[in-house]
């Protein structure tokens, strides 16, 4: 099947699982909906792609024989991803999930050439008649993670290993910093940029440099377990990201900001089968179950666990706003005096709050 792919792309075999006893609503004689998933890294055992794979498996379990899915992993952003999506569309996949930020422009081009195929792109900011965008409000979980980090840190200094300076990553850094400052007003967050989503060696190097710079809590927006492993090795705290990193950092991990895609993938596939699908953007958060602070370390004090649960409910209910109140950026400019940033302002965030130690690269 996926032949002549560029070096670095690792096509996976079609994965299709039929489940006996599928819901009656999907018992049918028609051919199953073919659903394609394009992954930017190997599936692995944890992380960004791993969580999308768990979502795909949950979709198959929920819909049974009504769907047949294919995965293609380790697909580089750019021409490789366009080639893979074209192959999937040409082979009859009626729904394709493009699960990396850099897949947006390729997905738009392929969608224009295959108007009968439905595309879903994670983290995108452009849509088309047959392309929708979806994402989770990770910044909500990041605020909670920062609050926990502020409670746990003795130095008041956290380290943040980050892939690219896109708005989603900046949101996470700012929310983490604000949450940490809610627990310790003097807290600071040091940032190291990778210019890649997945490079275990670079991720480890960045993590070690942050520990050497005084950080006693680490977190990351990158795809491998390298940062958790470095935290475990160096005896500092960790807030995992994407998925539970406890297997890699059983002592270091305090909790993890976890993405849950299964419910969304199931709803989208069901809507596509029932001809109800529309190119509507989705940005789900704690209240939707798409993101949560999970895998809390059993060693955390009961009072702190209850405090975190209370704050998580408050964010889900809209009573605690991660970007609410007075916001001041690195330069001392007041970005907001009162109220809360709206979705549009959050979505285009391109500045750091006070307390972040790091710079934003100039736009290329």
C-alpha positions as CSV (number, residue, x, y, z in Angstrom):
1,X,0.0,0.0,0.0
2,X,1.8,3.3,0.8
3,X,4.7,3.0,-1.6
4,X,7.4,5.5,-2.6
5,X,7.1,7.5,0.6
6,X,10.0,9.9,1.4
7,X,12.7,8.8,3.8
8,X,11.6,9.1,7.4
9,X,8.0,8.1,6.8
10,X,7.1,4.8,8.3
11,X,3.9,3.5,6.9
12,X,2.0,1.1,9.2
13,X,-0.2,-1.7,8.2
14,X,-3.9,-1.2,8.0
15,X,-5.4,-1.7,11.4
16,X,-9.0,-2.8,11.3
17,X,-10.8,-4.5,14.1
18,X,-14.3,-5.9,13.9
19,X,-16.1,-6.2,17.2
20,X,-18.9,-8.6,17.7
21,X,-22.1,-7.2,19.1
22,X,-21.6,-3.7,17.6
23,X,-24.4,-1.3,18.6
24,X,-27.6,-1.9,16.8
25,X,-27.6,1.6,15.4
26,X,-24.6,0.7,13.3
27,X,-25.5,-2.8,12.3
28,X,-25.5,-2.5,8.5
29,X,-24.8,-4.3,5.3
30,X,-23.2,-1.2,3.7
31,X,-19.4,-1.1,3.6
32,X,-17.8,0.3,6.7
33,X,-16.6,3.9,6.9
34,X,-12.9,3.9,6.2
35,X,-11.1,6.3,8.5
36,X,-7.5,7.3,8.1
37,X,-5.1,8.7,10.9
38,X,-1.9,10.4,10.0
39,X,0.7,10.5,12.8
40,X,3.8,12.7,13.0
41,X,5.8,10.3,15.3
42,X,5.8,6.6,16.1
43,X,2.9,5.5,18.2
44,X,5.2,4.5,21.0
45,X,4.1,3.8,24.6
46,X,3.1,7.3,25.6
47,X,2.9,10.9,24.4
48,X,1.0,12.9,21.7
49,X,0.6,10.2,19.0
50,X,0.0,7.5,21.6
51,X,-3.0,9.4,22.9
52,X,-4.4,9.8,19.4
53,X,-4.0,6.1,18.9
54,X,-5.9,5.4,22.1
55,X,-8.6,7.6,20.7
56,X,-8.7,5.6,17.5
57,X,-9.0,2.4,19.4
58,X,-11.8,3.8,21.5
59,X,-13.6,4.8,18.3
60,X,-13.3,1.3,16.9
61,X,-14.5,-0.3,20.1
62,X,-17.5,2.0,20.2
63,X,-18.5,1.7,16.6
64,X,-17.4,-1.9,15.9
65,X,-17.7,-3.2,12.3
66,X,-19.2,0.1,11.1
67,X,-15.7,1.6,10.8
68,X,-12.4,0.3,9.4
69,X,-9.3,2.4,10.3
70,X,-5.8,2.8,8.9
71,X,-2.9,4.5,10.6
72,X,0.3,5.9,9.0
73,X,2.9,6.8,11.6
74,X,6.1,8.9,11.5
75,X,4.9,11.1,8.7
76,X,6.9,14.3,8.4
77,X,5.1,17.6,8.1
78,X,5.1,19.1,4.6
79,X,5.2,17.2,1.3
80,X,5.3,13.7,3.0
81,X,2.1,14.3,4.8
82,X,0.4,15.6,1.6
83,X,1.4,12.4,-0.2
84,X,0.1,10.2,2.5
85,X,-3.2,12.0,2.8
86,X,-3.6,11.8,-1.0
87,X,-3.0,8.1,-0.9
88,X,-5.5,7.6,1.9
89,X,-8.2,9.6,0.0
90,X,-7.5,7.8,-3.3
91,X,-7.9,4.4,-1.5
92,X,-11.4,5.3,-0.4
93,X,-11.0,6.7,3.1
94,X,-14.0,8.9,3.7
95,X,-12.7,10.5,6.8
96,X,-9.1,11.5,7.5
97,X,-7.7,12.8,10.8
98,X,-4.5,14.9,10.3
99,X,-3.0,14.9,13.8
100,X,-0.1,17.4,13.7
101,X,-0.1,21.2,13.4
102,X,2.1,21.3,10.3
103,X,-0.3,19.1,8.4
104,X,-2.8,22.0,7.9
105,X,-1.7,23.4,4.5
106,X,-1.2,19.9,3.0
107,X,-4.6,18.8,4.3
108,X,-6.2,21.9,2.7
109,X,-4.7,21.1,-0.6
110,X,-5.7,17.5,-0.5
111,X,-9.2,18.4,0.7
112,X,-9.7,20.7,-2.3
113,X,-8.9,17.8,-4.7
114,X,-11.1,15.3,-2.8
115,X,-14.4,17.2,-2.0
116,X,-16.2,14.1,-1.0
117,X,-13.7,13.2,1.7
118,X,-14.0,14.7,5.1
119,X,-10.9,16.0,6.8
120,X,-10.2,16.8,10.5
121,X,-7.1,18.7,11.4
122,X,-5.9,19.1,15.0
123,X,-4.8,22.6,16.1
124,X,-5.5,24.3,12.8
125,X,-6.8,27.8,12.2
126,X,-8.3,27.5,8.7
127,X,-11.2,25.5,7.5
128,X,-12.7,24.4,4.2
129,X,-16.1,23.0,3.1
130,X,-14.8,19.5,3.8
131,X,-12.1,20.3,6.5
132,X,-12.8,21.0,10.1
133,X,-10.4,21.8,13.0
134,X,-10.4,20.4,16.5
135,X,-8.2,20.8,19.6
136,X,-8.3,20.6,23.4
137,X,-7.9,23.5,25.7
138,X,-4.7,22.2,27.1
139,X,-4.0,25.5,28.8
140,X,-6.7,24.6,31.3
141,X,-4.8,21.5,32.4
142,X,-1.6,23.5,32.2
143,X,-2.8,26.0,34.8
144,X,-3.6,23.2,37.2
145,X,-0.2,21.6,36.5
146,X,1.5,24.9,37.2
147,X,-0.4,25.3,40.4
148,X,0.8,21.8,41.5
149,X,4.3,22.7,40.4
150,X,4.2,25.8,42.5
151,X,3.1,23.8,45.6
152,X,5.8,21.2,45.1
153,X,8.8,23.3,44.0
154,X,11.3,24.3,46.7
155,X,13.3,26.6,44.4
156,X,10.3,28.3,42.8
157,X,11.8,27.5,39.4
158,X,10.4,25.2,36.8
159,X,11.8,24.1,33.4
160,X,9.7,23.9,30.3
161,X,10.9,22.0,27.2
162,X,8.9,23.2,24.2
163,X,8.7,22.2,20.5
164,X,7.7,25.2,18.4
165,X,6.5,28.7,19.4
166,X,3.0,28.3,18.0
167,X,0.0,29.7,20.0
168,X,-1.0,26.4,21.6
169,X,2.5,26.0,23.0
170,X,2.7,29.6,24.2
171,X,-0.8,29.3,25.8
172,X,0.5,26.3,27.8
173,X,3.7,28.0,29.0
174,X,1.7,31.1,30.1
175,X,-1.0,29.1,31.8
176,X,1.6,27.0,33.6
177,X,3.4,30.1,34.8
178,X,0.2,31.8,36.0
179,X,-0.9,28.6,37.8
180,X,2.5,28.3,39.4
181,X,2.4,32.0,40.5
182,X,-1.1,31.4,42.0
183,X,0.7,29.0,44.4
184,X,4.0,31.0,44.6
185,X,3.9,34.6,43.4
186,X,7.7,34.7,42.9
187,X,7.8,31.5,40.8
188,X,9.6,31.6,37.4
189,X,9.4,29.2,34.4
190,X,12.5,28.7,32.2
191,X,11.9,27.8,28.6
192,X,14.1,25.8,26.2
193,X,13.0,25.6,22.5
194,X,13.6,22.5,20.4
195,X,12.5,23.5,16.9
196,X,11.1,20.0,16.6
197,X,8.3,18.0,18.1
198,X,10.2,14.7,18.4
199,X,13.9,14.4,19.0
200,X,14.7,12.4,22.2
201,X,18.3,13.5,22.3
202,X,17.5,17.2,22.0
203,X,14.6,16.8,24.5
204,X,17.0,15.2,27.1
205,X,19.7,17.8,26.5
206,X,17.2,20.6,27.1
207,X,15.8,19.0,30.2
208,X,19.3,18.5,31.7
209,X,20.2,22.1,31.0
210,X,17.1,23.3,32.8
211,X,17.9,21.1,35.9
212,X,21.5,22.5,35.8
213,X,19.9,26.0,35.7
214,X,18.1,25.4,39.0
215,X,14.7,24.0,37.9
216,X,13.3,21.4,40.3
217,X,10.2,20.7,38.3
218,X,10.1,19.8,34.6
219,X,7.4,19.7,32.1
220,X,7.3,19.7,28.3
221,X,5.5,20.1,25.0
222,X,7.4,17.5,23.0
223,X,6.6,14.0,22.0
224,X,9.0,11.5,23.5
225,X,9.5,10.3,27.1
226,X,13.0,11.9,27.2
227,X,12.0,14.7,29.6
228,X,10.2,12.4,32.1
229,X,13.2,10.0,32.0
230,X,15.6,12.9,32.7
231,X,13.4,14.1,35.6
232,X,13.5,10.6,37.1
233,X,17.2,10.3,36.7
234,X,18.0,13.7,38.2
235,X,15.5,13.4,41.1
236,X,13.4,16.4,40.2
237,X,9.6,16.6,39.9
238,X,7.7,16.1,36.7
239,X,4.4,17.2,35.3
240,X,3.7,14.8,32.4
241,X,2.1,15.9,29.2
242,X,0.0,14.3,26.5
243,X,-0.4,11.1,28.5
244,X,0.5,9.5,31.8
245,X,4.3,9.2,31.9
246,X,4.3,7.2,35.2
247,X,6.0,4.2,33.6
248,X,9.0,6.4,32.6
249,X,9.1,8.5,35.8
250,X,7.3,6.6,38.6
251,X,8.9,8.7,41.4
252,X,9.3,12.0,39.6
253,X,5.8,12.4,38.1
254,X,3.4,14.4,40.3
255,X,0.6,14.3,37.7
256,X,0.0,14.5,34.0
257,X,-2.0,16.7,31.7
258,X,-3.7,14.1,29.6
259,X,-5.6,14.4,26.3
260,X,-8.6,12.2,25.7
261,X,-9.6,11.9,22.0
262,X,-11.8,8.8,21.9
263,X,-15.1,10.5,22.5
264,X,-14.5,13.1,19.8
265,X,-13.3,10.6,17.2
266,X,-16.4,8.4,17.9
267,X,-18.8,11.4,17.5
268,X,-17.1,12.6,14.3
269,X,-17.1,9.2,12.7
270,X,-20.8,8.6,13.7
271,X,-21.7,12.0,12.2
272,X,-19.9,11.2,9.0
273,X,-21.8,7.9,8.7
274,X,-25.1,9.5,9.3
275,X,-24.4,12.4,6.9
276,X,-24.5,14.9,9.8
277,X,-20.8,16.0,9.6
278,X,-20.2,19.7,9.3
279,X,-16.8,21.6,9.1
280,X,-17.3,23.2,12.5
281,X,-14.3,23.9,14.7
282,X,-14.1,22.2,18.1
283,X,-12.1,23.4,21.1
284,X,-13.0,21.2,24.0
285,X,-11.7,21.5,27.6
286,X,-12.0,20.1,31.0
287,X,-15.8,20.2,30.9
288,X,-15.8,18.2,27.7
289,X,-13.4,15.6,29.1
290,X,-10.9,16.2,26.3
291,X,-8.2,17.3,28.8
292,X,-7.7,16.5,32.4
293,X,-5.1,16.6,35.2
294,X,-4.7,12.9,35.9
295,X,-2.4,10.2,37.3
296,X,-1.8,12.1,40.5
297,X,1.0,10.7,42.5
298,X,-0.3,8.8,45.6
299,X,2.3,10.6,47.7
300,X,0.6,13.9,47.3
301,X,-1.1,15.2,50.5
302,X,-4.8,14.6,50.7
303,X,-5.5,18.3,51.2
304,X,-3.5,19.2,48.0
305,X,-5.4,16.5,46.0
306,X,-8.7,18.0,47.2
307,X,-7.5,21.5,46.4
308,X,-6.6,20.4,42.9
309,X,-10.0,18.7,42.4
310,X,-11.8,21.8,43.5
311,X,-9.8,24.0,41.1
312,X,-10.3,21.6,38.3
313,X,-14.1,21.7,38.8
314,X,-13.9,25.5,39.0
315,X,-12.2,25.7,35.7
316,X,-14.6,23.2,34.1
317,X,-17.6,25.3,35.4
318,X,-16.1,28.6,34.2
319,X,-15.5,30.0,37.6
320,X,-11.7,29.9,37.5
321,X,-10.4,31.4,34.3
322,X,-6.7,30.6,33.5
323,X,-6.3,33.9,31.6
324,X,-8.5,35.9,33.9
325,X,-7.6,39.0,35.9
326,X,-4.6,41.3,35.5
327,X,-2.1,40.1,32.9
328,X,1.3,41.6,32.4
329,X,3.8,40.5,29.8
330,X,7.6,40.2,30.0
331,X,8.2,43.8,29.1
332,X,5.9,45.1,31.8
333,X,3.1,46.0,29.5
334,X,-0.4,45.4,30.9
335,X,-2.1,43.2,28.5
336,X,-5.3,43.0,30.5
337,X,-6.4,44.9,33.6
338,X,-9.6,43.1,34.4
339,X,-11.9,40.5,32.9
340,X,-10.6,37.5,30.9
341,X,-9.1,36.9,27.5
342,X,-11.6,35.8,24.9
343,X,-11.1,32.8,22.7
344,X,-9.8,34.9,19.8
345,X,-7.1,36.5,21.9
346,X,-6.1,33.1,23.4
347,X,-6.0,31.5,20.0
348,X,-3.5,34.1,18.6
349,X,-1.4,34.4,21.7
350,X,2.2,35.4,20.8
351,X,3.6,36.9,24.0
352,X,4.9,35.7,27.4
353,X,3.6,36.7,30.8
354,X,5.9,38.0,33.5
355,X,7.7,35.2,35.1
356,X,8.6,33.3,32.0
357,X,12.4,33.2,31.4
358,X,12.9,32.7,27.7
359,X,12.4,34.5,24.4
360,X,10.0,34.1,21.5
361,X,11.8,33.6,18.2
362,X,11.1,36.2,15.6
363,X,8.6,35.1,13.0
364,X,10.3,33.4,10.0
